[in-house]
Amino acid sequence: MNKEKMNNKDFIREVSKKTGFTMNDIKTVYDAGAEVVKENLVNDISTAPFQGMIIYPATYNNTVTFPRARFGKAFHDLSPIS
């Protein structure tokens, strides 16, 4: 069973509808935000790009570093999936 996935363009479109900002403006901000997250990961810094979400660098076997995410209280009120 495949789960649905919203692609980046559709995500930007939905944010545009909710905020009234243009899709181009939102894309510019999100692209810059992604660069900040990447730079922080390289520098071993955790980043909270959204309320209740933290992206942090994780290391496996002291050799491979990769991004991980944690979700806080802002995401805890989701209904359980049955």
Secondary structure as UniProt FT lines:
FT   HELIX           8..19
FT   HELIX           23..42
FT   TURN            43..44
FT   STRAND          47..50
FT   TURN            51..52
FT   STRAND          53..60
FT   TURN            61..63
FT   STRAND          64..71
FT   HELIX           73..75
FT   TURN            76..77
//
